[in-house]
């Protein structure tokens, strides 16, 4: 039961972070599945970058900030690659 709850929370944070990043970077979201994927990749990127900077984000709000920052960086990089 605990694993399912953790998975649901993880997916919800990914969806929120993906939607926030999509709103910040492009002015719109990417749909539920797209937001989840962008948010989950954002968690990995944000965690890596924050770790390099020595920043530790705790709790749900910290996870959303970390994931949104990473997702925004991901979307920025994708935008730069597409313009080439």
C-alpha positions as CSV (number, residue, x, y, z in Angstrom):
1,X,0.0,0.0,0.0
2,X,2.8,2.4,0.9
3,X,4.5,1.8,-2.5
4,X,1.3,2.7,-4.4
5,X,0.9,5.9,-2.4
6,X,4.5,6.9,-3.1
7,X,4.1,6.2,-6.8
8,X,0.9,8.3,-6.9
9,X,2.7,11.2,-5.1
10,X,5.7,10.9,-7.4
11,X,3.5,11.0,-10.5
12,X,1.5,13.9,-9.1
13,X,4.6,15.9,-8.4
14,X,5.8,15.1,-12.0
15,X,2.6,16.2,-13.5
16,X,2.6,19.5,-11.5
17,X,6.2,20.2,-12.2
18,X,5.8,19.4,-15.9
19,X,2.7,21.7,-16.1
20,X,4.5,24.5,-14.3
21,X,7.6,24.2,-16.5
22,X,5.5,24.1,-19.7
23,X,3.6,27.2,-18.5
24,X,6.8,29.0,-17.7
25,X,8.7,28.0,-20.8
26,X,6.1,27.9,-23.5
27,X,3.0,29.3,-22.1
28,X,1.0,26.0,-22.0
29,X,1.2,22.5,-20.7
30,X,1.7,19.2,-22.6
31,X,-1.2,17.2,-21.5
32,X,-1.2,14.9,-18.5
33,X,1.1,12.2,-19.8
34,X,3.5,14.8,-21.3
35,X,3.6,16.8,-18.1
36,X,4.3,13.7,-16.1
37,X,7.2,12.6,-18.4
38,X,8.7,16.2,-18.5
39,X,8.3,16.4,-14.7
40,X,9.9,13.0,-14.0
41,X,12.9,13.9,-16.2
42,X,12.9,17.3,-14.5
43,X,13.3,15.6,-11.1
44,X,16.4,13.8,-12.3
45,X,17.9,16.9,-13.9
46,X,16.9,19.2,-11.0
47,X,18.3,16.8,-8.4
48,X,21.6,16.5,-10.3
49,X,22.0,20.3,-10.7
50,X,20.8,21.1,-7.1
51,X,23.3,18.5,-5.9
52,X,26.1,20.1,-7.8
53,X,25.2,23.4,-6.2
54,X,25.0,21.9,-2.7
55,X,21.3,22.6,-2.4
56,X,19.1,20.1,-0.6
57,X,15.3,20.4,-1.2
58,X,13.1,18.6,1.3
59,X,9.4,17.9,1.4
60,X,6.8,18.1,-1.3
61,X,7.3,21.8,-2.0
62,X,11.1,21.2,-2.4
63,X,10.5,18.3,-4.7
64,X,8.1,20.4,-6.9
65,X,10.7,23.3,-7.0
66,X,13.5,20.9,-7.9
67,X,11.4,19.1,-10.5
68,X,10.1,22.3,-12.0
69,X,13.6,23.8,-12.2
70,X,14.9,20.7,-13.9
71,X,12.0,20.4,-16.3
72,X,12.3,24.1,-17.2
73,X,16.0,23.5,-18.0
74,X,15.1,20.5,-20.0
75,X,12.5,22.4,-22.1
76,X,15.0,25.3,-22.5
77,X,17.6,22.9,-23.9
78,X,15.1,21.2,-26.2
79,X,14.0,24.6,-27.5
80,X,17.7,25.5,-28.3
81,X,18.2,22.2,-30.1
82,X,15.0,22.5,-32.1
83,X,16.0,26.0,-33.3
84,X,19.2,24.7,-34.9
